[in-house]
Amino acid sequence: MKKKMGCPEKDINWDEVDQLCAFGCTQEEIVEWTKVSQQTLDRRVKRDKGLKTFGEYLKQKAQIGHVSLRRKQMQIAMQGNVTMLIWLGKQRLKQSDKIEQKIDFQNLSDTELDQKIKELEESLLGPRPA
């Protein structure tokens, strides 16, 4: 029986890699942290996890981190954190601080148009100094 030559196989702590993925670390950061090359990660994720690339694995595990973060944000919001409630309302419900005013300019005379512009400027900027 022939003995395999070369470097011994590097151990990969998949629990640690999973946590780094969930934190949102990049492939480069994970390579640097684990001291395992990109090629080794790609090769081992095929063998150990049945996926084509480490990038595919990273994406799956990052989703778990996204869910955890959303859960924590929702918990904080539901505990009455006003800042988080506002932020989630803007992100998820498309709420905004904007006040939209629509003016139909097509049927206005020049005088009416000038008046509407002046009113709009005052509502946005306050009254003009005399």
C-alpha positions in Angstrom: 0.0 0.0 0.0 1.3 3.4 -1.0 1.5 6.2 1.5 -0.1 9.5 0.5 2.5 12.2 0.0 2.1 15.9 0.6 0.8 18.1 3.5 -1.6 16.6 6.0 -5.2 17.5 5.5 -6.1 20.8 7.3 -8.9 20.4 9.8 -11.8 22.8 9.2 -14.0 23.8 12.1 -17.3 24.0 10.3 -19.1 25.4 13.3 -16.7 28.3 13.4 -17.0 28.8 9.6 -20.8 28.7 9.9 -20.6 31.5 12.6 -18.3 33.6 10.4 -20.7 33.2 7.5 -23.7 34.2 9.7 -21.8 37.3 10.8 -21.6 38.3 7.2 -17.8 37.8 6.7 -16.5 37.7 3.2 -14.8 34.6 1.7 -11.5 36.5 1.9 -12.0 37.2 5.6 -12.9 33.6 6.3 -9.8 32.4 4.5 -7.7 34.8 6.5 -9.3 33.8 9.9 -9.2 30.1 9.3 -5.8 30.0 7.6 -7.4 27.6 5.0 -7.0 28.5 1.3 -9.9 29.3 -1.0 -9.1 26.3 -3.0 -9.2 24.0 0.0 -12.5 25.5 1.2 -14.0 24.9 -2.3 -12.7 21.4 -2.4 -13.8 20.5 1.1 -17.2 22.1 0.8 -17.8 19.8 -2.2 -16.7 16.7 -0.3 -18.0 17.5 3.2 -21.2 19.5 2.4 -22.2 18.4 -1.1 -22.2 21.9 -2.6 -20.4 23.1 -5.7 -18.5 26.1 -4.3 -17.7 27.6 -0.9 -19.5 30.8 -2.2 -22.8 28.8 -2.4 -22.2 27.5 1.2 -21.4 31.1 2.4 -24.6 32.4 0.9 -26.7 29.7 2.6 -25.1 30.3 6.0 -25.3 34.1 5.6 -29.1 33.8 5.3 -29.2 32.3 8.8 -27.4 35.4 10.1 -29.9 37.6 8.3 -32.8 35.8 10.0 -31.2 36.1 13.4 -30.6 39.9 12.9 -34.2 40.5 11.7 -35.5 38.5 14.7 -33.4 40.6 17.1 -34.5 43.9 15.4 -38.2 42.8 15.7 -37.7 42.0 19.4 -36.2 45.4 20.1 -38.9 47.2 18.1 -41.7 45.3 19.9 -40.2 46.2 23.2 -41.0 49.8 22.4 -37.7 51.0 20.9 -39.1 54.0 18.9 -36.0 54.3 16.7 -36.2 50.7 15.6 -39.9 50.9 15.1 -39.4 53.9 12.8 -36.5 52.3 10.9 -38.4 49.0 10.4 -41.5 51.0 9.2 -39.4 52.8 6.6 -37.6 49.6 5.5 -40.4 47.1 5.5 -43.5 49.2 5.1 -42.0 51.8 2.8 -43.1 54.5 5.2 -41.3 57.9 4.9 -41.0 61.3 6.4 -41.7 62.9 3.1 -44.8 65.0 2.5 -45.7 65.0 -1.2 -47.7 67.8 -2.7 -49.0 67.5 -6.2 -50.0 70.6 -8.1 -51.6 70.6 -11.6 -49.7 73.4 -13.3 -51.3 72.9 -16.7 -54.5 74.9 -16.2 -53.0 77.7 -14.1 -52.6 81.3 -15.3 -49.2 82.9 -14.9 -50.4 84.8 -11.8 -51.8 81.6 -10.3 -48.6 79.7 -11.1 -46.5 82.4 -9.4 -48.7 82.3 -6.4 -48.5 78.4 -6.1 -44.7 78.6 -6.4 -44.5 81.2 -3.7 -46.7 79.1 -1.4 -44.6 76.0 -2.1 -41.4 77.9 -1.4 -42.8 79.2 1.9 -44.0 75.8 3.0 -40.6 74.4 2.4 -38.3 77.3 3.4 -40.5 79.5 5.5 -41.5 83.1 4.7 -39.1 85.3 2.8 -37.6 88.2 4.7 -39.0 91.5 3.7 
